[in-house]
Amino acid sequence: MKRIILGALLLTSSYATQIVELACDKAYKPYSYKDGKEAKGIYVDIIKATVSKMPDYDVKFKPVAWKKL
């Protein structure tokens, strides 16, 4: 029994949160824009709402100029 519990703990601890970095336009109000160092806008809000239902993912936003996308 101890082996089964130990195996289950090792198996579940091997899965880490997947970090995803998304680039977004930093000057396309109201859809996506940079406010200080933080990305904001409608697109950002939609993605945050979707990812909140996906606990295995951590999304980071990187606001950049459109030419760099």
N, CA, C, O and CB atoms as a CASP TS submission, in Angstrom:
PFRMAT TS
TARGET T0000
AUTHOR 0000-0000-0000
METHOD Language model
MODEL 1
PARENT N/A
ATOM      1  N   MET     1       0.823  -1.198   0.000  1.00  0.00           N
ATOM      2  CA  MET     1       0.000   0.000   0.000  1.00  0.00           C
ATOM      3  C   MET     1       0.859   1.252   0.000  1.00  0.00           C
ATOM      4  O   MET     1       0.540   2.230  -0.676  1.00  0.00           O
ATOM      5  CB  MET     1      -0.932   0.004   1.200  1.00  0.00           C
ATOM      6  N   LYS     2       1.957   1.224   0.761  1.00  0.00           N
ATOM      7  CA  LYS     2       2.845   2.386   0.802  1.00  0.00           C
ATOM      8  C   LYS     2       3.457   2.647  -0.562  1.00  0.00           C
ATOM      9  O   LYS     2       3.673   3.800  -0.934  1.00  0.00           O
ATOM     10  CB  LYS     2       3.948   2.185   1.841  1.00  0.00           C
ATOM     11  N   ARG     3       3.740   1.592  -1.309  1.00  0.00           N
ATOM     12  CA  ARG     3       4.321   1.752  -2.649  1.00  0.00           C
ATOM     13  C   ARG     3       3.345   2.419  -3.601  1.00  0.00           C
ATOM     14  O   ARG     3       3.746   3.236  -4.431  1.00  0.00           O
ATOM     15  CB  ARG     3       4.747   0.397  -3.212  1.00  0.00           C
ATOM     16  N   ILE     4       2.086   2.083  -3.491  1.00  0.00           N
ATOM     17  CA  ILE     4       1.077   2.681  -4.362  1.00  0.00           C
ATOM     18  C   ILE     4       0.947   4.176  -4.068  1.00  0.00           C
ATOM     19  O   ILE     4       0.900   4.990  -4.990  1.00  0.00           O
ATOM     20  CB  ILE     4      -0.286   1.974  -4.183  1.00  0.00           C
ATOM     21  N   ILE     5       0.889   4.528  -2.807  1.00  0.00           N
ATOM     22  CA  ILE     5       0.768   5.946  -2.430  1.00  0.00           C
ATOM     23  C   ILE     5       2.006   6.721  -2.851  1.00  0.00           C
ATOM     24  O   ILE     5       1.892   7.829  -3.375  1.00  0.00           O
ATOM     25  CB  ILE     5       0.548   6.090  -0.910  1.00  0.00           C
ATOM     26  N   LEU     6       3.179   6.158  -2.633  1.00  0.00           N
ATOM     27  CA  LEU     6       4.423   6.819  -3.033  1.00  0.00           C
ATOM     28  C   LEU     6       4.474   6.990  -4.548  1.00  0.00           C
ATOM     29  O   LEU     6       4.871   8.048  -5.037  1.00  0.00           O
ATOM     30  CB  LEU     6       5.646   6.015  -2.547  1.00  0.00           C
ATOM     31  N   GLY     7       4.078   5.969  -5.287  1.00  0.00           N
ATOM     32  CA  GLY     7       4.049   6.055  -6.753  1.00  0.00           C
ATOM     33  C   GLY     7       3.088   7.119  -7.240  1.00  0.00           C
ATOM     34  O   GLY     7       3.394   7.850  -8.181  1.00  0.00           O
ATOM     35  N   ALA     8       1.925   7.212  -6.608  1.00  0.00           N
ATOM     36  CA  ALA     8       0.944   8.231  -6.986  1.00  0.00           C
ATOM     37  C   ALA     8       1.473   9.631  -6.707  1.00  0.00           C
ATOM     38  O   ALA     8       1.265  10.540  -7.511  1.00  0.00           O
ATOM     39  CB  ALA     8      -0.375   8.009  -6.237  1.00  0.00           C
ATOM     40  N   LEU     9       2.150   9.816  -5.586  1.00  0.00           N
ATOM     41  CA  LEU     9       2.722  11.122  -5.265  1.00  0.00           C
ATOM     42  C   LEU     9       3.811  11.506  -6.254  1.00  0.00           C
ATOM     43  O   LEU     9       3.877  12.657  -6.685  1.00  0.00           O
ATOM     44  CB  LEU     9       3.283  11.122  -3.848  1.00  0.00           C
ATOM     45  N   LEU    10       4.654  10.570  -6.614  1.00  0.00           N
ATOM     46  CA  LEU    10       5.716  10.854  -7.577  1.00  0.00           C
ATOM     47  C   LEU    10       5.149  11.163  -8.949  1.00  0.00           C
ATOM     48  O   LEU    10       5.659  12.036  -9.651  1.00  0.00           O
ATOM     49  CB  LEU    10       6.680   9.681  -7.667  1.00  0.00           C
ATOM     50  N   LEU    11       4.103  10.459  -9.336  1.00  0.00           N
ATOM     51  CA  LEU    11       3.488  10.670 -10.636  1.00  0.00           C
ATOM     52  C   LEU    11       2.838  12.043 -10.724  1.00  0.00           C
ATOM     53  O   LEU    11       3.004  12.737 -11.727  1.00  0.00           O
ATOM     54  CB  LEU    11       2.460   9.587 -10.915  1.00  0.00           C
ATOM     55  N   THR    12       2.104  12.445  -9.699  1.00  0.00           N
ATOM     56  CA  THR    12       1.426  13.738  -9.738  1.00  0.00           C
ATOM     57  C   THR    12       2.394  14.900  -9.587  1.00  0.00           C
ATOM     58  O   THR    12       2.132  15.981 -10.114  1.00  0.00           O
ATOM     59  CB  THR    12       0.376  13.807  -8.653  1.00  0.00           C
ATOM     60  N   SER    13       3.497  14.713  -8.888  1.00  0.00           N
ATOM     61  CA  SER    13       4.442  15.810  -8.708  1.00  0.00           C
ATOM     62  C   SER    13       5.306  16.034  -9.940  1.00  0.00           C
ATOM     63  O   SER    13       5.973  17.063 -10.042  1.00  0.00           O
ATOM     64  CB  SER    13       5.323  15.543  -7.511  1.00  0.00           C
ATOM     65  N   SER    14       5.308  15.090 -10.877  1.00  0.00           N
ATOM     66  CA  SER    14       6.129  15.240 -12.072  1.00  0.00           C
ATOM     67  C   SER    14       5.478  16.172 -13.094  1.00  0.00           C
ATOM     68  O   SER    14       6.140  16.613 -14.034  1.00  0.00           O
ATOM     69  CB  SER    14       6.388  13.878 -12.702  1.00  0.00           C
ATOM     70  N   TYR    15       4.200  16.473 -12.924  1.00  0.00           N
ATOM     71  CA  TYR    15       3.513  17.380 -13.832  1.00  0.00           C
ATOM     72  C   TYR    15       3.573  18.788 -13.262  1.00  0.00           C
ATOM     73  O   TYR    15       3.033  19.058 -12.188  1.00  0.00           O
ATOM     74  CB  TYR    15       2.045  16.936 -14.061  1.00  0.00           C
ATOM     75  N   ALA    16       4.226  19.675 -13.982  1.00  0.00           N
ATOM     76  CA  ALA    16       4.367  21.057 -13.524  1.00  0.00           C
ATOM     77  C   ALA    16       3.438  21.956 -14.333  1.00  0.00           C
ATOM     78  O   ALA    16       2.962  21.574 -15.403  1.00  0.00           O
ATOM     79  CB  ALA    16       5.841  21.537 -13.647  1.00  0.00           C
ATOM     80  N   THR    17       3.195  23.113 -13.828  1.00  0.00           N
ATOM     81  CA  THR    17       2.390  24.087 -14.547  1.00  0.00           C
ATOM     82  C   THR    17       3.125  24.527 -15.804  1.00  0.00           C
ATOM     83  O   THR    17       4.309  24.859 -15.757  1.00  0.00           O
ATOM     84  CB  THR    17       2.064  25.300 -13.653  1.00  0.00           C
ATOM     85  N   GLN    18       2.423  24.526 -16.915  1.00  0.00           N
ATOM     86  CA  GLN    18       2.994  24.923 -18.203  1.00  0.00           C
ATOM     87  C   GLN    18       2.915  26.444 -18.311  1.00  0.00           C
ATOM     88  O   GLN    18       1.828  27.016 -18.228  1.00  0.00           O
ATOM     89  CB  GLN    18       2.245  24.230 -19.400  1.00  0.00           C
ATOM     90  N   ILE    19       4.044  27.092 -18.495  1.00  0.00           N
ATOM     91  CA  ILE    19       4.081  28.546 -18.653  1.00  0.00           C
ATOM     92  C   ILE    19       4.019  28.877 -20.142  1.00  0.00           C
ATOM     93  O   ILE    19       4.807  28.365 -20.937  1.00  0.00           O
ATOM     94  CB  ILE    19       5.367  29.155 -17.997  1.00  0.00           C
ATOM     95  N   VAL    20       3.075  29.736 -20.506  1.00  0.00           N
ATOM     96  CA  VAL    20       2.874  30.144 -21.895  1.00  0.00           C
ATOM     97  C   VAL    20       3.037  31.648 -21.964  1.00  0.00           C
ATOM     98  O   VAL    20       2.412  32.378 -21.194  1.00  0.00           O
ATOM     99  CB  VAL    20       1.470  29.702 -22.431  1.00  0.00           C
ATOM    100  N   GLU    21       3.870  32.119 -22.878  1.00  0.00           N
ATOM    101  CA  GLU    21       4.057  33.560 -23.055  1.00  0.00           C
ATOM    102  C   GLU    21       3.422  33.977 -24.372  1.00  0.00           C
ATOM    103  O   GLU    21       3.766  33.452 -25.432  1.00  0.00           O
ATOM    104  CB  GLU    21       5.569  33.944 -23.021  1.00  0.00           C
ATOM    105  N   LEU    22       2.494  34.925 -24.298  1.00  0.00           N
ATOM    106  CA  LEU    22       1.792  35.413 -25.469  1.00  0.00           C
ATOM    107  C   LEU    22       2.208  36.847 -25.758  1.00  0.00           C
ATOM    108  O   LEU    22       2.222  37.694 -24.865  1.00  0.00           O
ATOM    109  CB  LEU    22       0.272  35.317 -25.273  1.00  0.00           C
ATOM    110  N   ALA    23       2.544  37.107 -27.004  1.00  0.00           N
ATOM    111  CA  ALA    23       2.849  38.474 -27.423  1.00  0.00           C
ATOM    112  C   ALA    23       1.546  39.148 -27.840  1.00  0.00           C
ATOM    113  O   ALA    23       0.695  38.529 -28.477  1.00  0.00           O
ATOM    114  CB  ALA    23       3.894  38.493 -28.594  1.00  0.00           C
ATOM    115  N   CYS    24       1.399  40.403 -27.481  1.00  0.00           N
ATOM    116  CA  CYS    24       0.222  41.169 -27.882  1.00  0.00           C
ATOM    117  C   CYS    24       0.659  42.579 -28.258  1.00  0.00           C
ATOM    118  O   CYS    24       1.707  43.059 -27.824  1.00  0.00           O
ATOM    119  CB  CYS    24      -0.845  41.201 -26.745  1.00  0.00           C
ATOM    120  N   ASP    25      -0.160  43.229 -29.068  1.00  0.00           N
ATOM    121  CA  ASP    25       0.150  44.592 -29.500  1.00  0.00           C
ATOM    122  C   ASP    25       0.069  45.534 -28.310  1.00  0.00           C
ATOM    123  O   ASP    25      -0.879  45.473 -27.527  1.00  0.00           O
ATOM    124  CB  ASP    25      -0.811  45.052 -30.623  1.00  0.00           C
ATOM    125  N   LYS    26       1.056  46.398 -28.174  1.00  0.00           N
ATOM    126  CA  LYS    26       1.093  47.292 -27.009  1.00  0.00           C
ATOM    127  C   LYS    26       0.352  48.605 -27.221  1.00  0.00           C
ATOM    128  O   LYS    26       0.272  49.414 -26.297  1.00  0.00           O
ATOM    129  CB  LYS    26       2.516  47.588 -26.646  1.00  0.00           C
ATOM    130  N   ALA    27      -0.197  48.841 -28.422  1.00  0.00           N
ATOM    131  CA  ALA    27      -0.865  50.119 -28.676  1.00  0.00           C
ATOM    132  C   ALA    27      -2.079  49.932 -29.582  1.00  0.00           C
ATOM    133  O   ALA    27      -2.175  50.572 -30.628  1.00  0.00           O
ATOM    134  CB  ALA    27       0.113  51.119 -29.308  1.00  0.00           C
ATOM    135  N   TYR    28      -3.003  49.061 -29.188  1.00  0.00           N
ATOM    136  CA  TYR    28      -4.190  48.791 -29.999  1.00  0.00           C
ATOM    137  C   TYR    28      -5.434  48.850 -29.103  1.00  0.00           C
ATOM    138  O   TYR    28      -6.205  47.895 -29.008  1.00  0.00           O
ATOM    139  CB  TYR    28      -4.079  47.398 -30.708  1.00  0.00           C
ATOM    140  N   LYS    29      -5.599  50.024 -28.441  1.00  0.00           N
ATOM    141  CA  LYS    29      -6.728  50.212 -27.524  1.00  0.00           C
ATOM    142  C   LYS    29      -8.033  50.083 -28.276  1.00  0.00           C
ATOM    143  O   LYS    29      -8.090  50.524 -29.424  1.00  0.00           O
ATOM    144  CB  LYS    29      -6.651  51.581 -26.825  1.00  0.00           C
ATOM    145  N   PRO    30      -9.047  49.533 -27.739  1.00  0.00           N
ATOM    146  CA  PRO    30      -9.222  48.919 -26.436  1.00  0.00           C
ATOM    147  C   PRO    30      -8.928  47.412 -26.430  1.00  0.00           C
ATOM    148  O   PRO    30      -9.155  46.744 -25.421  1.00  0.00           O
ATOM    149  CB  PRO    30     -10.623  49.162 -25.959  1.00  0.00           C
ATOM    150  N   TYR    31      -8.435  46.887 -27.528  1.00  0.00           N
ATOM    151  CA  TYR    31      -8.269  45.436 -27.645  1.00  0.00           C
ATOM    152  C   TYR    31      -7.056  44.903 -26.890  1.00  0.00           C
ATOM    153  O   TYR    31      -7.175  43.949 -26.121  1.00  0.00           O
ATOM    154  CB  TYR    31      -8.157  45.055 -29.094  1.00  0.00           C
ATOM    155  N   SER    32      -5.911  45.503 -27.099  1.00  0.00           N
ATOM    156  CA  SER    32      -4.725  45.147 -26.314  1.00  0.00           C
ATOM    157  C   SER    32      -3.811  46.364 -26.268  1.00  0.00           C
ATOM    158  O   SER    32      -3.577  47.024 -27.280  1.00  0.00           O
ATOM    159  CB  SER    32      -3.979  43.899 -26.924  1.00  0.00           C
ATOM    160  N   TYR    33      -3.302  46.645 -25.080  1.00  0.00           N
ATOM    161  CA  TYR    33      -2.420  47.794 -24.918  1.00  0.00           C
ATOM    162  C   TYR    33      -1.583  47.612 -23.661  1.00  0.00           C
ATOM    163  O   TYR    33      -1.894  46.794 -22.795  1.00  0.00           O
ATOM    164  CB  TYR    33      -3.231  49.114 -24.853  1.00  0.00           C
ATOM    165  N   LYS    34      -0.526  48.388 -23.584  1.00  0.00           N
ATOM    166  CA  LYS    34       0.390  48.331 -22.452  1.00  0.00           C
ATOM    167  C   LYS    34       0.056  49.465 -21.498  1.00  0.00           C
ATOM    168  O   LYS    34      -0.040  50.626 -21.898  1.00  0.00           O
ATOM    169  CB  LYS    34       1.871  48.415 -22.918  1.00  0.00           C
ATOM    170  N   ASP    35      -0.120  49.110 -20.221  1.00  0.00           N
ATOM    171  CA  ASP    35      -0.388  50.091 -19.180  1.00  0.00           C
ATOM    172  C   ASP    35       0.690  49.906 -18.125  1.00  0.00           C
ATOM    173  O   ASP    35       0.601  49.013 -17.282  1.00  0.00           O
ATOM    174  CB  ASP    35      -1.838  49.930 -18.571  1.00  0.00           C
ATOM    175  N   GLY    36       1.701  50.748 -18.175  1.00  0.00           N
ATOM    176  CA  GLY    36       2.872  50.555 -17.317  1.00  0.00           C
ATOM    177  C   GLY    36       3.655  49.365 -17.841  1.00  0.00           C
ATOM    178  O   GLY    36       4.135  49.390 -18.974  1.00  0.00           O
ATOM    179  N   LYS    37       3.789  48.327 -17.035  1.00  0.00           N
ATOM    180  CA  LYS    37       4.462  47.099 -17.481  1.00  0.00           C
ATOM    181  C   LYS    37       3.469  45.962 -17.704  1.00  0.00           C
ATOM    182  O   LYS    37       3.866  44.826 -17.963  1.00  0.00           O
ATOM    183  CB  LYS    37       5.517  46.672 -16.457  1.00  0.00           C
ATOM    184  N   GLU    38       2.178  46.274 -17.602  1.00  0.00           N
ATOM    185  CA  GLU    38       1.142  45.250 -17.666  1.00  0.00           C
ATOM    186  C   GLU    38       0.333  45.352 -18.960  1.00  0.00           C
ATOM    187  O   GLU    38       0.038  46.449 -19.433  1.00  0.00           O
ATOM    188  CB  GLU    38       0.214  45.364 -16.457  1.00  0.00           C
ATOM    189  N   ALA    39      -0.020  44.195 -19.525  1.00  0.00           N
ATOM    190  CA  ALA    39      -0.879  44.154 -20.703  1.00  0.00           C
ATOM    191  C   ALA    39      -2.331  44.228 -20.258  1.00  0.00           C
ATOM    192  O   ALA    39      -2.727  43.571 -19.296  1.00  0.00           O
ATOM    193  CB  ALA    39      -0.622  42.870 -21.541  1.00  0.00           C
ATOM    194  N   LYS    40      -3.118  45.026 -20.957  1.00  0.00           N
ATOM    195  CA  LYS    40      -4.537  45.173 -20.652  1.00  0.00           C
ATOM    196  C   LYS    40      -5.323  45.208 -21.949  1.00  0.00           C
ATOM    197  O   LYS    40      -4.750  45.329 -23.032  1.00  0.00           O
ATOM    198  CB  LYS    40      -4.801  46.449 -19.815  1.00  0.00           C
ATOM    199  N   GLY    41      -6.627  45.103 -21.833  1.00  0.00           N
ATOM    200  CA  GLY    41      -7.500  45.204 -22.990  1.00  0.00           C
ATOM    201  C   GLY    41      -8.482  44.051 -23.077  1.00  0.00           C
ATOM    202  O   GLY    41      -8.450  43.122 -22.271  1.00  0.00           O
ATOM    203  N   ILE    42      -9.363  44.129 -24.078  1.00  0.00           N
ATOM    204  CA  ILE    42     -10.406  43.129 -24.255  1.00  0.00           C
ATOM    205  C   ILE    42      -9.814  41.756 -24.546  1.00  0.00           C
ATOM    206  O   ILE    42     -10.239  40.766 -23.951  1.00  0.00           O
ATOM    207  CB  ILE    42     -11.346  43.542 -25.376  1.00  0.00           C
ATOM    208  N   TYR    43      -8.839  41.678 -25.454  1.00  0.00           N
ATOM    209  CA  TYR    43      -8.225  40.385 -25.788  1.00  0.00           C
ATOM    210  C   TYR    43      -7.572  39.757 -24.558  1.00  0.00           C
ATOM    211  O   TYR    43      -7.706  38.556 -24.324  1.00  0.00           O
ATOM    212  CB  TYR    43      -7.180  40.557 -26.911  1.00  0.00           C
ATOM    213  N   VAL    44      -6.882  40.553 -23.792  1.00  0.00           N
ATOM    214  CA  VAL    44      -6.199  40.071 -22.583  1.00  0.00           C
ATOM    215  C   VAL    44      -7.227  39.544 -21.585  1.00  0.00           C
ATOM    216  O   VAL    44      -7.014  38.497 -20.974  1.00  0.00           O
ATOM    217  CB  VAL    44      -5.347  41.203 -21.938  1.00  0.00           C
ATOM    218  N   ASP    45      -8.337  40.261 -21.414  1.00  0.00           N
ATOM    219  CA  ASP    45      -9.385  39.826 -20.485  1.00  0.00           C
ATOM    220  C   ASP    45     -10.010  38.499 -20.918  1.00  0.00           C
ATOM    221  O   ASP    45     -10.273  37.635 -20.082  1.00  0.00           O
ATOM    222  CB  ASP    45     -10.471  40.900 -20.376  1.00  0.00           C
ATOM    223  N   ILE    46     -10.248  38.336 -22.222  1.00  0.00           N
ATOM    224  CA  ILE    46     -10.834  37.096 -22.733  1.00  0.00           C
ATOM    225  C   ILE    46      -9.885  35.920 -22.491  1.00  0.00           C
ATOM    226  O   ILE    46     -10.315  34.850 -22.060  1.00  0.00           O
ATOM    227  CB  ILE    46     -11.155  37.227 -24.240  1.00  0.00           C
ATOM    228  N   ILE    47      -8.610  36.120 -22.767  1.00  0.00           N
ATOM    229  CA  ILE    47      -7.638  35.036 -22.575  1.00  0.00           C
ATOM    230  C   ILE    47      -7.495  34.703 -21.096  1.00  0.00           C
ATOM    231  O   ILE    47      -7.415  33.528 -20.736  1.00  0.00           O
ATOM    232  CB  ILE    47      -6.267  35.423 -23.166  1.00  0.00           C
ATOM    233  N   LYS    48      -7.462  35.712 -20.235  1.00  0.00           N
ATOM    234  CA  LYS    48      -7.364  35.465 -18.788  1.00  0.00           C
ATOM    235  C   LYS    48      -8.579  34.689 -18.288  1.00  0.00           C
ATOM    236  O   LYS    48      -8.433  33.788 -17.462  1.00  0.00           O
ATOM    237  CB  LYS    48      -7.234  36.798 -18.017  1.00  0.00           C
ATOM    238  N   ALA    49      -9.771  35.019 -18.773  1.00  0.00           N
ATOM    239  CA  ALA    49     -10.980  34.308 -18.355  1.00  0.00           C
ATOM    240  C   ALA    49     -10.940  32.854 -18.809  1.00  0.00           C
ATOM    241  O   ALA    49     -11.365  31.961 -18.076  1.00  0.00           O
ATOM    242  CB  ALA    49     -12.231  35.000 -18.913  1.00  0.00           C
ATOM    243  N   THR    50     -10.439  32.617 -19.996  1.00  0.00           N
ATOM    244  CA  THR    50     -10.345  31.252 -20.518  1.00  0.00           C
ATOM    245  C   THR    50      -9.314  30.446 -19.750  1.00  0.00           C
ATOM    246  O   THR    50      -9.574  29.303 -19.374  1.00  0.00           O
ATOM    247  CB  THR    50      -9.994  31.269 -22.004  1.00  0.00           C
ATOM    248  N   VAL    51      -8.156  31.026 -19.517  1.00  0.00           N
ATOM    249  CA  VAL    51      -7.067  30.313 -18.840  1.00  0.00           C
ATOM    250  C   VAL    51      -7.389  30.077 -17.361  1.00  0.00           C
ATOM    251  O   VAL    51      -6.836  29.160 -16.754  1.00  0.00           O
ATOM    252  CB  VAL    51      -5.753  31.102 -18.972  1.00  0.00           C
ATOM    253  N   SER    52      -8.265  30.880 -16.778  1.00  0.00           N
ATOM    254  CA  SER    52      -8.633  30.660 -15.381  1.00  0.00           C
ATOM    255  C   SER    52      -9.317  29.304 -15.185  1.00  0.00           C
ATOM    256  O   SER    52      -9.351  28.782 -14.071  1.00  0.00           O
ATOM    257  CB  SER    52      -9.549  31.784 -14.897  1.00  0.00           C
ATOM    258  N   LYS    53      -9.857  28.741 -16.253  1.00  0.00           N
ATOM    259  CA  LYS    53     -10.490  27.420 -16.201  1.00  0.00           C
ATOM    260  C   LYS    53      -9.510  26.308 -16.581  1.00  0.00           C
ATOM    261  O   LYS    53      -9.899  25.145 -16.686  1.00  0.00           O
ATOM    262  CB  LYS    53     -11.705  27.381 -17.131  1.00  0.00           C
ATOM    263  N   MET    54      -8.250  26.664 -16.784  1.00  0.00           N
ATOM    264  CA  MET    54      -7.209  25.707 -17.164  1.00  0.00           C
ATOM    265  C   MET    54      -6.081  25.783 -16.132  1.00  0.00           C
ATOM    266  O   MET    54      -5.099  26.489 -16.359  1.00  0.00           O
ATOM    267  CB  MET    54      -6.669  25.998 -18.613  1.00  0.00           C
ATOM    268  N   PRO    55      -6.195  25.082 -15.017  1.00  0.00           N
ATOM    269  CA  PRO    55      -5.245  25.243 -13.918  1.00  0.00           C
ATOM    270  C   PRO    55      -3.817  24.792 -14.230  1.00  0.00           C
ATOM    271  O   PRO    55      -2.891  25.145 -13.500  1.00  0.00           O
ATOM    272  CB  PRO    55      -5.737  24.491 -12.740  1.00  0.00           C
ATOM    273  N   ASP    56      -3.626  24.027 -15.288  1.00  0.00           N
ATOM    274  CA  ASP    56      -2.278  23.544 -15.611  1.00  0.00           C
ATOM    275  C   ASP    56      -1.468  24.539 -16.438  1.00  0.00           C
ATOM    276  O   ASP    56      -0.327  24.256 -16.803  1.00  0.00           O
ATOM    277  CB  ASP    56      -2.371  22.235 -16.356  1.00  0.00           C
ATOM    278  N   TYR    57      -2.050  25.704 -16.735  1.00  0.00           N
ATOM    279  CA  TYR    57      -1.367  26.692 -17.562  1.00  0.00           C
ATOM    280  C   TYR    57      -1.257  28.026 -16.842  1.00  0.00           C
ATOM    281  O   TYR    57      -2.178  28.454 -16.145  1.00  0.00           O
ATOM    282  CB  TYR    57      -2.097  26.871 -18.889  1.00  0.00           C
ATOM    283  N   ASP    58      -0.118  28.672 -17.022  1.00  0.00           N
ATOM    284  CA  ASP    58       0.127  30.004 -16.485  1.00  0.00           C
ATOM    285  C   ASP    58       0.507  30.889 -17.664  1.00  0.00           C
ATOM    286  O   ASP    58       1.570  30.706 -18.258  1.00  0.00           O
ATOM    287  CB  ASP    58       1.254  29.996 -15.374  1.00  0.00           C
ATOM    288  N   VAL    59      -0.347  31.841 -18.007  1.00  0.00           N
ATOM    289  CA  VAL    59      -0.127  32.674 -19.183  1.00  0.00           C
ATOM    290  C   VAL    59       0.492  33.998 -18.782  1.00  0.00           C
ATOM    291  O   VAL    59       0.002  34.680 -17.881  1.00  0.00           O
ATOM    292  CB  VAL    59      -1.440  32.908 -19.938  1.00  0.00           C
ATOM    293  N   LYS    60       1.563  34.353 -19.453  1.00  0.00           N
ATOM    294  CA  LYS    60       2.233  35.641 -19.284  1.00  0.00           C
ATOM    295  C   LYS    60       2.059  36.420 -20.588  1.00  0.00           C
ATOM    296  O   LYS    60       2.194  35.856 -21.674  1.00  0.00           O
ATOM    297  CB  LYS    60       3.763  35.460 -18.918  1.00  0.00           C
ATOM    298  N   PHE    61       1.763  37.691 -20.480  1.00  0.00           N
ATOM    299  CA  PHE    61       1.584  38.536 -21.655  1.00  0.00           C
ATOM    300  C   PHE    61       2.816  39.398 -21.858  1.00  0.00           C
ATOM    301  O   PHE    61       3.397  39.913 -20.903  1.00  0.00           O
ATOM    302  CB  PHE    61       0.324  39.415 -21.516  1.00  0.00           C
ATOM    303  N   LYS    62       3.205  39.545 -23.111  1.00  0.00           N
ATOM    304  CA  LYS    62       4.345  40.376 -23.457  1.00  0.00           C
ATOM    305  C   LYS    62       3.894  41.412 -24.484  1.00  0.00           C
ATOM    306  O   LYS    62       3.821  41.111 -25.675  1.00  0.00           O
ATOM    307  CB  LYS    62       5.525  39.515 -24.006  1.00  0.00           C
ATOM    308  N   PRO    63       3.587  42.642 -24.027  1.00  0.00           N
ATOM    309  CA  PRO    63       3.158  43.681 -24.977  1.00  0.00           C
ATOM    310  C   PRO    63       4.366  44.185 -25.788  1.00  0.00           C
ATOM    311  O   PRO    63       5.372  44.620 -25.228  1.00  0.00           O
ATOM    312  CB  PRO    63       2.475  44.871 -24.221  1.00  0.00           C
ATOM    313  N   VAL    64       4.237  44.114 -27.099  1.00  0.00           N
ATOM    314  CA  VAL    64       5.304  44.563 -28.002  1.00  0.00           C
ATOM    315  C   VAL    64       4.711  45.405 -29.120  1.00  0.00           C
ATOM    316  O   VAL    64       3.497  45.413 -29.323  1.00  0.00           O
ATOM    317  CB  VAL    64       6.080  43.355 -28.590  1.00  0.00           C
ATOM    318  N   ALA    65       5.564  46.109 -29.839  1.00  0.00           N
ATOM    319  CA  ALA    65       5.129  46.906 -30.972  1.00  0.00           C
ATOM    320  C   ALA    65       4.637  45.980 -32.092  1.00  0.00           C
ATOM    321  O   ALA    65       5.158  44.879 -32.271  1.00  0.00           O
ATOM    322  CB  ALA    65       6.280  47.818 -31.472  1.00  0.00           C
ATOM    323  N   TRP    66       3.633  46.438 -32.840  1.00  0.00           N
ATOM    324  CA  TRP    66       3.051  45.622 -33.908  1.00  0.00           C
ATOM    325  C   TRP    66       4.102  45.167 -34.912  1.00  0.00           C
ATOM    326  O   TRP    66       4.026  44.043 -35.409  1.00  0.00           O
ATOM    327  CB  TRP    66       1.958  46.400 -34.625  1.00  0.00           C
ATOM    328  N   LYS    67       5.069  46.002 -35.217  1.00  0.00           N
ATOM    329  CA  LYS    67       6.115  45.646 -36.197  1.00  0.00           C
ATOM    330  C   LYS    67       6.936  44.455 -35.755  1.00  0.00           C
ATOM    331  O   LYS    67       7.481  43.741 -36.596  1.00  0.00           O
ATOM    332  CB  LYS    67       7.038  46.826 -36.439  1.00  0.00           C
ATOM    333  N   LYS    68       7.041  44.222 -34.454  1.00  0.00           N
ATOM    334  CA  LYS    68       7.833  43.101 -33.949  1.00  0.00           C
ATOM    335  C   LYS    68       7.041  41.799 -33.932  1.00  0.00           C
ATOM    336  O   LYS    68       7.627  40.727 -33.783  1.00  0.00           O
ATOM    337  CB  LYS    68       8.339  43.408 -32.552  1.00  0.00           C
ATOM    338  N   LEU    69       5.727  41.871 -34.082  1.00  0.00           N
ATOM    339  CA  LEU    69       4.911  40.660 -34.099  1.00  0.00           C
ATOM    340  C   LEU    69       5.071  40.045 -35.451  1.00  0.00           C
ATOM    341  O   LEU    69       4.480  39.001 -35.728  1.00  0.00           O
ATOM    342  CB  LEU    69       3.414  40.950 -33.783  1.00  0.00           C
TER
END
